[in-house]
Amino acid sequence: MNETAQPATGVAACPVCRVPSPVPFMEVGPLRYWKCETCAARFLDPAQHPAPDVERAHYLTHENDPADRRYRRFLAKLATPLLARLAPRSSGLDYGCGPGPALAAMLREAGHDMALYDPFFYPDESALTRTYDFIVCTETVEHFHRPAEEFDRLDALLRPGGLLALMTAFRPADDAFAKWHYRKDPTHVVFYNEKTLGTVARARNWTCEFPCPDVALMRKSPG
């Protein structure tokens, strides 16, 4: 591992907040990471992002069975605070739902209408032509190659006053980053903490709260 070993060239702006001139952060083996001193994101050099076929093959190794009780307990970290804030029969989108949309099943069971979108497994572009009362995005934002563009899209898909509920492992302190298990997933390319997600929210005039570790609830302005 080498901190700040690579030359400070090649990344013009932070992919999360678009502020120019992120700085070199760390090398772990062949992988080069950068950091943004404005939003506190840490991210893989874009030149080293995995190819789509590599991503899809890796996603197929995930076990996301909607009937798996342990997996449902994991998703309940997000579902429980979200459900407490939703009006009955709300319209939702599971964005980046993966091959086994367990969270969508849980929310349907709670009486909400759910659409699905995933570029690999549910590539239904019609789901992106409507707006929603809420959007869930679990274990997805860390895969975004262009997160600022993705958050802009999510903003456009939310109705005024709508909720974006996301879950991702918040990054640890820098001295623990190299050994962090979440970093080692080859499809994880952007890493967030509370400051990062707060910056994302403020840039779009959203509010942001953190009801439990690794979960953020963002509400779009009603006006």
N, C-alpha and C positions, 0 to 999 in steps of 0.2 A: 504494500500500500504506500502510495506517495501523495502527500497533500500538496496542492498547488504546483504540481510538477509540469503540467502541460502548458504550452504557450497560450496567452490570453487572446486568442484569435478564433474565429470560426462561428461564434454564436452572437448574433447582432443584438438580440433582445430576449428578455425572459419570456418563455412560452406561456406563462401563467398570467402575468400582469402587464406584459409588453414594455416594461421599462428597459431602456437600452443598457447595454454593457454589463451583462452578468459576468461574474468572475470565476476563474477556475477554482474548483473545490477539492477534488480528490481523484486519484487513480486507484482502482482496485483491479489488479491484474491488467487486462487490456482495456478495461472500461474506464471512460473519462466522465467525470461528473462535474457539474457546474452549480453555482449557487447565485441566488438573487438576493441582494442586500436590501431590497425594498419589501418584497412579500415573503422572504424567508424560504422560498421553494428551493429544493435540491432536485436536479434533473440530469438524466443521461444525455451525453452529447447527441444531438439529433442525427448526426452521421452514423451513429451506432444503433439506431432503432431497429428492432427486428422486422423482417419482411412479413407481409400478410400471411403467407403459407406457414411460416414458423409460428406466428401468433395463433392461428387457427388450430394447428396441431397441438400446441400446448394447452389451449383451452379445452380441448377434448379430453385431456387427462384429469380435469377437475371433476369432482363428484358433487353434483348439485341436485340431488334427487329431491323433488318436492315432498316426498313422503318421509324423508329422513328427519327424525325428531331432533337429533342433535343439530342438524343444519338449521332447522326451524328455530331452535333456541338461539342460535347465533344471529339469525336475521331479526329476531324479536328485539334485539338491541335498538334497531331502527324502527321496526313496525310499531312497537308499543308507544313511544312518544309521538310518532306520526299519527296513529289512529286517534289519540287523545285530542288532536288538533283538527281533525277532518270533520266536515259536515257529512251527514248521512248521504249515501249514494253519490259520492263524489266521483269525478272522472279522472283517471290516472294513467300515466305512462311509465312502464318499466324500461328505462333507457340503458341499453347495454345489458340486457337480461341474461345473456349466455344461453347455453344449450338446455338448461333446466330452470325455467323461471319460477322458482319456488316462492319468492316474495310476492309475485303477482298472484299466485294461487292463494296465499294467505290473505291478501287484501281483497280478493274476490270473495273469499269465505266471510269476510267482515262486511260484505255488502256493497263494495265499490266496483265500479266498472274499470277494467284494465285493458290497455292496449300494450303491445310489445314491440320493441325495436332493438335489434342487434345487427351490426353490419355483417356478421358472419353467419348467424343462426336464424335470425328473424329480420331479413333485410327488406321489410315492408315499408317502402318510402311513403305510402299513403298515411302511415302513422305520424309522419312528420309534417303533414299538411293541416293538422287540426291543433287546437289548443286544449289545455288541460287544467284542472283544478290543482293537481299535484303531479310531481314527477319523482320517481325513486331511481337512485343511481348507486347501486351497491357493488363494492369491489370493482369499480369501473374507472373512476377518474384517474387512478394511477396508471392506466393504460393509454390515456389520451396523448396522442402525438402532438396535437395542437390544442392544448387545453383552453386558451383564451377564446378560440373560435367555437369550441364545443360549449363553453359556458354562455357565449352569445346566442348560440342555437337554443340552448335550454331556456334562456330568458325569453326568446321569441315564442317558444312552445307553451310557456306558462301564461295563464290568464292573470289579469290584475288581481293582486292579493293571493296568488297561488303559492304553493309550497314546493321547494326543491329539497328533498331529503337524501342525503348522501352518506355513505359509509366507506371509509378507507382507513388503513392503519396510519395514524399520525406518526410522523418520523421522530426518531429519538434524537438525543444530543449528538453533535457531530462526532464525538469520539467513539460512539457506538454504531455509527452508520455502516462502516465496512462489514461488520459481522452480523448486521441486522438481517433476519431471515426474509423479510419482505423485499429487501433490496435484491436478494439473490434470485427472485423470480425473473426470468429473462424477458417477460412481457411487461414488467413494471418499469416505467420510464420517468415518472414524475412523482415527487414525494412532498406531502403537505403537512402543515401543522395548523394550529388555530389561527396564527397570524396570517398564514397564506390564505386560508379560506375567508377570513375576515376581509382581506384585501379584495378578493374576488367579489364578495358581496357588496362592499362599498362602491366598487367601480360600476355596479349596475343598480345602485340605489336599492339593494335588498337589505333586510335585517338578517342577522345571523345569530344563532344560539347553538350551544353544545350540550345537549341533554345528558350525554354520557360519553365516555371515552370513544374516540374514533367515529363519532356520529355528529353531523352538522345538519341543522334545519334552517333553511334560508327562505325568507318570505319576500316575494316580489311586492313592490309598492302598489297599493290599491288604486292610486291615481295615475 
